[in-house]
Amino acid sequence: MKLKQLSLFLENKPGNVRKACRMLAENGINIETLALADTEQFGILRLLVKDWERAKEVLEKNGVVVRISEVVALVVGHRPGGLADILEALEDANLNIEYMYGFFQHIGSENGTSAGAIIVFRFDNPDVAIETLQKKDIRVIGSEELFR
């Protein structure tokens, strides 16, 4: 249920994000979602891609510094309080969230396909987080479902 996320460390100057994305595109690697955080001199571009190993190889071969980390993706109910309920379950288990970002996706369900929010979390302890979330019937999705 844990996903491999690529974190690219890029100098904060025009064109660097595009160059990294172009490298992936030219190698047939699609970006499922991304988040960008910056400082004055460097940015961290976080990516989820299906073939993370190949993406890492392509980027590093072209001089990009890449770090792999494990993240957890959750389906968030599209209703007021959907995210708050998840955060409460995590807080009750004393789990720390290092960061999170979200995106919209059509996801499978028992009744077919529906649209919903996916929130990607980086936890200090992903295994305990997954166990806690599953006990609370919060839907954790793995790479097979995410990249379907």
Phi and psi in degrees as GROMACS dihedral restraints (atoms count N, CA, C in turn):
[ dihedral_restraints ]
;  ai    aj    ak    al  type     phi  dphi    fc
    3     4     5     6     1   -80.2    20    10
    4     5     6     7     1   144.8    20    10
    6     7     8     9     1  -108.6    20    10
    7     8     9    10     1   151.3    20    10
    9    10    11    12     1   -94.7    20    10
   10    11    12    13     1   123.8    20    10
   12    13    14    15     1  -112.0    20    10
   13    14    15    16     1   137.9    20    10
   15    16    17    18     1   -93.6    20    10
   16    17    18    19     1   130.9    20    10
   18    19    20    21     1  -113.9    20    10
   19    20    21    22     1   116.8    20    10
   21    22    23    24     1  -100.3    20    10
   22    23    24    25     1   130.2    20    10
   24    25    26    27     1  -100.5    20    10
   25    26    27    28     1   111.6    20    10
   27    28    29    30     1  -121.6    20    10
   28    29    30    31     1   139.3    20    10
   30    31    32    33     1   -62.3    20    10
   31    32    33    34     1   137.7    20    10
   33    34    35    36     1   -80.0    20    10
   34    35    36    37     1    83.0    20    10
   36    37    38    39     1  -149.3    20    10
   37    38    39    40     1   154.8    20    10
   39    40    41    42     1   -54.1    20    10
   40    41    42    43     1   136.0    20    10
   42    43    44    45     1    95.9    20    10
   43    44    45    46     1   -17.4    20    10
   45    46    47    48     1   -68.9    20    10
   46    47    48    49     1   -38.3    20    10
   48    49    50    51     1   -66.4    20    10
   49    50    51    52     1   -44.4    20    10
   51    52    53    54     1   -59.9    20    10
   52    53    54    55     1   -43.1    20    10
   54    55    56    57     1   -59.9    20    10
   55    56    57    58     1   -44.2    20    10
   57    58    59    60     1   -64.1    20    10
   58    59    60    61     1   -43.8    20    10
   60    61    62    63     1   -65.0    20    10
   61    62    63    64     1   -38.9    20    10
   63    64    65    66     1   -65.2    20    10
   64    65    66    67     1   -40.1    20    10
   66    67    68    69     1   -56.5    20    10
   67    68    69    70     1   -44.9    20    10
   69    70    71    72     1   -66.2    20    10
   70    71    72    73     1   -45.3    20    10
   72    73    74    75     1   -59.2    20    10
   73    74    75    76     1   -43.9    20    10
   75    76    77    78     1   -65.9    20    10
   76    77    78    79     1   -15.8    20    10
   78    79    80    81     1  -107.4    20    10
   79    80    81    82     1    15.1    20    10
   81    82    83    84     1    70.4    20    10
   82    83    84    85     1    24.6    20    10
   84    85    86    87     1  -102.8    20    10
   85    86    87    88     1   119.3    20    10
   87    88    89    90     1   -91.3    20    10
   88    89    90    91     1   138.0    20    10
   90    91    92    93     1   -89.5    20    10
   91    92    93    94     1   121.5    20    10
   93    94    95    96     1   -76.6    20    10
   94    95    96    97     1   -46.3    20    10
   96    97    98    99     1  -157.2    20    10
   97    98    99   100     1   164.0    20    10
   99   100   101   102     1  -152.9    20    10
  100   101   102   103     1   162.8    20    10
  102   103   104   105     1  -144.4    20    10
  103   104   105   106     1   143.8    20    10
  105   106   107   108     1  -125.2    20    10
  106   107   108   109     1   128.4    20    10
  108   109   110   111     1  -125.6    20    10
  109   110   111   112     1   146.3    20    10
  111   112   113   114     1  -136.7    20    10
  112   113   114   115     1   161.9    20    10
  114   115   116   117     1  -122.9    20    10
  115   116   117   118     1  -174.3    20    10
  117   118   119   120     1   -63.7    20    10
  118   119   120   121     1   -36.6    20    10
  120   121   122   123     1  -106.8    20    10
  121   122   123   124     1   -29.1    20    10
  123   124   125   126     1  -133.6    20    10
  124   125   126   127     1   155.2    20    10
  126   127   128   129     1  -122.4    20    10
  127   128   129   130     1   156.7    20    10
  129   130   131   132     1  -117.7    20    10
  130   131   132   133     1   115.9    20    10
  132   133   134   135     1  -100.3    20    10
  133   134   135   136     1   112.8    20    10
  135   136   137   138     1   -99.0    20    10
  136   137   138   139     1   130.4    20    10
  138   139   140   141     1  -130.6    20    10
  139   140   141   142     1   143.9    20    10
  141   142   143   144     1  -114.1    20    10
  142   143   144   145     1   122.7    20    10
  144   145   146   147     1  -133.9    20    10
  145   146   147   148     1   154.5    20    10
  147   148   149   150     1   -64.7    20    10
  148   149   150   151     1   -50.2    20    10
  150   151   152   153     1  -100.8    20    10
  151   152   153   154     1    74.3    20    10
  153   154   155   156     1   -65.6    20    10
  154   155   156   157     1   -32.6    20    10
  156   157   158   159     1   -65.9    20    10
  157   158   159   160     1   -43.8    20    10
  159   160   161   162     1   -67.7    20    10
  160   161   162   163     1   -40.9    20    10
  162   163   164   165     1   -59.8    20    10
  163   164   165   166     1   -44.8    20    10
  165   166   167   168     1   -59.7    20    10
  166   167   168   169     1   -45.5    20    10
  168   169   170   171     1   -60.9    20    10
  169   170   171   172     1   -47.0    20    10
  171   172   173   174     1   -60.9    20    10
  172   173   174   175     1   -47.2    20    10
  174   175   176   177     1   -65.7    20    10
  175   176   177   178     1   -46.7    20    10
  177   178   179   180     1   -64.5    20    10
  178   179   180   181     1   -36.5    20    10
  180   181   182   183     1   -61.7    20    10
  181   182   183   184     1   -24.8    20    10
  183   184   185   186     1  -102.5    20    10
  184   185   186   187     1    18.9    20    10
  186   187   188   189     1    85.2    20    10
  187   188   189   190     1    10.4    20    10
  189   190   191   192     1   -89.1    20    10
  190   191   192   193     1   133.7    20    10
  192   193   194   195     1   -81.3    20    10
  193   194   195   196     1   123.0    20    10
  195   196   197   198     1  -126.1    20    10
  196   197   198   199     1   134.9    20    10
  198   199   200   201     1  -121.1    20    10
  199   200   201   202     1   139.0    20    10
  201   202   203   204     1  -102.5    20    10
  202   203   204   205     1   133.1    20    10
  204   205   206   207     1  -135.8    20    10
  205   206   207   208     1   159.9    20    10
  207   208   209   210     1   -95.9    20    10
  208   209   210   211     1   131.4    20    10
  210   211   212   213     1  -128.4    20    10
  211   212   213   214     1   167.3    20    10
  213   214   215   216     1  -125.9    20    10
  214   215   216   217     1   131.7    20    10
  216   217   218   219     1  -107.7    20    10
  217   218   219   220     1   133.0    20    10
  219   220   221   222     1  -123.5    20    10
  220   221   222   223     1   148.3    20    10
  222   223   224   225     1   -88.2    20    10
  223   224   225   226     1   127.5    20    10
  225   226   227   228     1  -107.6    20    10
  226   227   228   229     1   128.1    20    10
  228   229   230   231     1   -57.8    20    10
  229   230   231   232     1   134.1    20    10
  231   232   233   234     1   -84.2    20    10
  232   233   234   235     1    77.5    20    10
  234   235   236   237     1  -161.6    20    10
  235   236   237   238     1   157.3    20    10
  237   238   239   240     1   -57.7    20    10
  238   239   240   241     1   129.6    20    10
  240   241   242   243     1    92.3    20    10
  241   242   243   244     1    -3.9    20    10
  243   244   245   246     1   -57.4    20    10
  244   245   246   247     1   -49.4    20    10
  246   247   248   249     1   -71.8    20    10
  247   248   249   250     1   -38.8    20    10
  249   250   251   252     1   -59.6    20    10
  250   251   252   253     1   -37.9    20    10
  252   253   254   255     1   -63.0    20    10
  253   254   255   256     1   -41.7    20    10
  255   256   257   258     1   -65.5    20    10
  256   257   258   259     1   -45.4    20    10
  258   259   260   261     1   -62.6    20    10
  259   260   261   262     1   -35.6    20    10
  261   262   263   264     1   -65.2    20    10
  262   263   264   265     1   -43.1    20    10
  264   265   266   267     1   -61.3    20    10
  265   266   267   268     1   -39.5    20    10
  267   268   269   270     1   -68.5    20    10
  268   269   270   271     1   -41.2    20    10
  270   271   272   273     1   -65.2    20    10
  271   272   273   274     1   -41.6    20    10
  273   274   275   276     1   -59.2    20    10
  274   275   276   277     1   -30.7    20    10
  276   277   278   279     1   -91.6    20    10
  277   278   279   280     1     4.9    20    10
  279   280   281   282     1    59.6    20    10
  280   281   282   283     1    39.2    20    10
  282   283   284   285     1   -95.3    20    10
  283   284   285   286     1   137.8    20    10
  285   286   287   288     1   -95.6    20    10
  286   287   288   289     1   135.8    20    10
  288   289   290   291     1   -99.5    20    10
  289   290   291   292     1   120.4    20    10
  291   292   293   294     1   -79.5    20    10
  292   293   294   295     1   -40.7    20    10
  294   295   296   297     1  -166.8    20    10
  295   296   297   298     1   167.2    20    10
  297   298   299   300     1  -153.8    20    10
  298   299   300   301     1   156.3    20    10
  300   301   302   303     1  -152.7    20    10
  301   302   303   304     1   157.5    20    10
  303   304   305   306     1  -129.2    20    10
  304   305   306   307     1   165.6    20    10
  306   307   308   309     1  -158.0    20    10
  307   308   309   310     1   165.9    20    10
  309   310   311   312     1  -101.6    20    10
  310   311   312   313     1   138.4    20    10
  312   313   314   315     1  -154.8    20    10
  313   314   315   316     1   150.7    20    10
  315   316   317   318     1   -82.3    20    10
  316   317   318   319     1   122.8    20    10
  318   319   320   321     1  -124.4    20    10
  319   320   321   322     1   151.6    20    10
  321   322   323   324     1   -76.4    20    10
  322   323   324   325     1   149.6    20    10
  324   325   326   327     1  -143.2    20    10
  325   326   327   328     1   177.4    20    10
  327   328   329   330     1   -61.4    20    10
  328   329   330   331     1   -29.1    20    10
  330   331   332   333     1   -97.5    20    10
  331   332   333   334     1    15.9    20    10
  333   334   335   336     1   117.1    20    10
  334   335   336   337     1  -142.9    20    10
  336   337   338   339     1  -110.6    20    10
  337   338   339   340     1   137.2    20    10
  339   340   341   342     1  -134.8    20    10
  340   341   342   343     1   163.6    20    10
  342   343   344   345     1   -94.5    20    10
  343   344   345   346     1   145.8    20    10
  345   346   347   348     1  -166.8    20    10
  346   347   348   349     1   173.3    20    10
  348   349   350   351     1   -92.1    20    10
  349   350   351   352     1   139.3    20    10
  351   352   353   354     1  -114.4    20    10
  352   353   354   355     1   129.5    20    10
  354   355   356   357     1  -112.9    20    10
  355   356   357   358     1   129.1    20    10
  357   358   359   360     1  -100.8    20    10
  358   359   360   361     1   125.6    20    10
  360   361   362   363     1  -116.4    20    10
  361   362   363   364     1   142.0    20    10
  363   364   365   366     1  -110.2    20    10
  364   365   366   367     1   115.2    20    10
  366   367   368   369     1  -105.4    20    10
  367   368   369   370     1   156.8    20    10
  369   370   371   372     1   -71.1    20    10
  370   371   372   373     1   -24.3    20    10
  372   373   374   375     1  -141.1    20    10
  373   374   375   376     1    84.9    20    10
  375   376   377   378     1   -62.8    20    10
  376   377   378   379     1   -34.0    20    10
  378   379   380   381     1   -65.3    20    10
  379   380   381   382     1   -44.5    20    10
  381   382   383   384     1   -66.3    20    10
  382   383   384   385     1   -37.6    20    10
  384   385   386   387     1   -61.7    20    10
  385   386   387   388     1   -46.2    20    10
  387   388   389   390     1   -61.0    20    10
  388   389   390   391     1   -46.7    20    10
  390   391   392   393     1   -59.7    20    10
  391   392   393   394     1   -45.7    20    10
  393   394   395   396     1   -61.7    20    10
  394   395   396   397     1   -46.7    20    10
  396   397   398   399     1   -64.6    20    10
  397   398   399   400     1   -42.2    20    10
  399   400   401   402     1   -65.6    20    10
  400   401   402   403     1   -36.5    20    10
  402   403   404   405     1   -63.4    20    10
  403   404   405   406     1   -27.5    20    10
  405   406   407   408     1   -93.1    20    10
  406   407   408   409     1    11.2    20    10
  408   409   410   411     1    57.5    20    10
  409   410   411   412     1    35.2    20    10
  411   412   413   414     1   -94.9    20    10
  412   413   414   415     1   127.0    20    10
  414   415   416   417     1   -76.2    20    10
  415   416   417   418     1   113.1    20    10
  417   418   419   420     1   -98.1    20    10
  418   419   420   421     1   133.3    20    10
  420   421   422   423     1  -116.0    20    10
  421   422   423   424     1   145.4    20    10
  423   424   425   426     1   -99.4    20    10
  424   425   426   427     1  -178.3    20    10
  426   427   428   429     1   -64.5    20    10
  427   428   429   430     1   -36.0    20    10
  429   430   431   432     1   -59.0    20    10
  430   431   432   433     1   -45.9    20    10
  432   433   434   435     1   -73.2    20    10
  433   434   435   436     1   -39.3    20    10
  435   436   437   438     1   -64.6    20    10
  436   437   438   439     1   -41.7    20    10
  438   439   440   441     1   -96.9    20    10
  439   440   441   442     1    12.6    20    10
